[in-house]
């Protein structure tokens, strides 16, 4: 089932033109085939293109059957502000509840750009600097039994070059959260599971949820306001994101999709419910142990609206967003194949540059990408973690942008 929402952002296009110029100046190398003239994009990428809705829905339906997805929710946000939403399958398999366009899904690590946006807002107003020492900002915080390395900076938390180990991937934490899934974890308790650093700060890219837990603590320490409240003030309320909530603190806007795991790779395998009887997804212990690194929940349409607003500078300044993207250059210099900026993945998808983030927790997996050369946003959310939804996103992109520009003349 798919539908179009004639929903134009109340923020208009302020800041979009200067932002695109800045992004062009800071862009990572990209094949010419992925570029699109802005005038062509505006004319071609419209919601009323004949047959487009049916074509997109077929992609969603086919992927759901092919990969045995319990449920999937998709949003495509066009340059003119309209949004197509497509859903398939079940939010609750046993209860026979179908996914609806407004069904909220756990975003997992798609939460990170939300948090990065709050951090960069503090940088904009001078309350925080990217070069600030994390240890100075959080002098009483322990990682395991150790103090924070005073060399680690705020920038290195944002782009995962701190060298800190990921507390969520330890076997000890896994054992603890599965033993008592309904327990509500404090961030101090979660940080006790941080092991020895993987590397010195600034020498390599090591993706770690610990970094974003610390960022959440930093913004709370500076502002005196809980991170959940800050996210509401910075993003959720100004943008009118009616389905977006911070799990463990907020009640969901409606019953969220059940999280499922599988004990087989076969598409017809029976999905296994891993929720804990609460409205937290996938379950309370792991989500609250994730904290700012992965606790947000929203519909696909709200997620697309938020991502577009972030990367087109409708909340932050164009210069700030350009800094977030440009930092990916530093990442590729450190480790090729990890183009991660300040809270944003700067990835190639089907030959086209994209900005966004993916997310994964047990029983939940999603991806959100904005394509700056086309002004197009695609979000795919699922209530399973077996299949990468980027496959679905790429198939949708191929239908939305079905051509390639011819290569230029050969070099003489």
C-alpha positions, 0 to 999 in steps of 0.5 A: 500500500502506498500513498503520496503526502502533499507535505511541504516543509514550513521551513521552505528553501532557506539556506538550500542554495548556499548549502548546495554550493558549499557541498559542491566545494566539499564533495568527495570524488564522485562519478559524473554518472551520478550527477543531475542538473538541479533543473532536471531533478526538479522536473523529473522527480515529482510525485505525479510522474505517471505510474511511479507510485505503482512502480515503487510499491512493487519494489517494496512488495517484491522485496518483502516476499523475496527476503521474508521481511515481517514488515517494511515502511518506506518514504521517498521525499521529493524535491518539491516537498511531497512524500510518497509512503509505501508499506508492506507486511506486518507490524505485528505478525501474530496479531495480524496488524499491518504496517501503516504509514504512521507506524513507528519503528526503532531507528537504532543508529539512525538516531546518531545524526539527530544527536550530532545535530544537537552537538553542532548546534552547541558548536554554532552558538559557541557553547562547545568546540570540536577540539574540546577535551572530552575528559575536561567536559566529563571529568567524573565519567568512567569507562569501565574502571578507567578515566577518559583519555584527555586527548580525545576530542568532541570531534573524535567522538562525532566521527568515530576516531576516538579509539574507544571500544563499543560497549554494546558489542561486549559479550558481558553486556549482551549477557546482562541485557538478555538476562533481564530484558525489561530493566531500564539501564542508566548510561553510567551502568552502560559505560561500565562495559567499555573495554580497553581502547582499541587505538590511540585517539585520531589514528583510525576509524572504529565505529563505537556506540560509546562515542554517542553515549558520551556526546549525550552526556556532554550536551546534558552537562553543558545545557543542564537539560536531558538529551530527550528534551533537547532532541524535542526542542531542536528537531522533533517539535520545530519540524512537527515530527509527530511520530518521533519519540525518545524510547525509555522516556517518551511514550510512542505516538502509536503502537510500534512495530514488533521486533523480530529475529530469525533462526534461519536465512530461509525467506519463509522462516518464522519470525520470532518476537523478541520484545519484552511486553513494553512499548520499547523496541527491540527491548528495554535493556538494550535500547536504554543501554544504547541511550543517545546512540540508538534510542529514537523511534519514528515513522519512515515519513518523519525520518525522511522529513528530519534527514532532509531538514538536517542536510539542507540546513533548515535547522543548522547553518549551511556552513555547519552542515558543510563541516559535518560532510567535509569531515568525511575527507579526514576519515577517508585519509585515515581509512579508505572505505569509511567516509564518515563525517560528523554524525553523517555517513557520506556513502556512494549508492549506485554511483551517487553520493548520499548523506545519511545513516543506517541503523541496526539493533537486534530485530530492527534495521533501517537506512536513511539517505539524502541524495544532494545531486537530486534533492531526493530522500529515501528511508527504508525501515524494517522490523528485522535485522537479518536483511540489509534494507539498503538493498531495497533502497538501491532498487527504489533509487534505480526506479526513481533515477533510471538513467545514467548520463553518458560519459564525457569524451575520452582524454586526449 
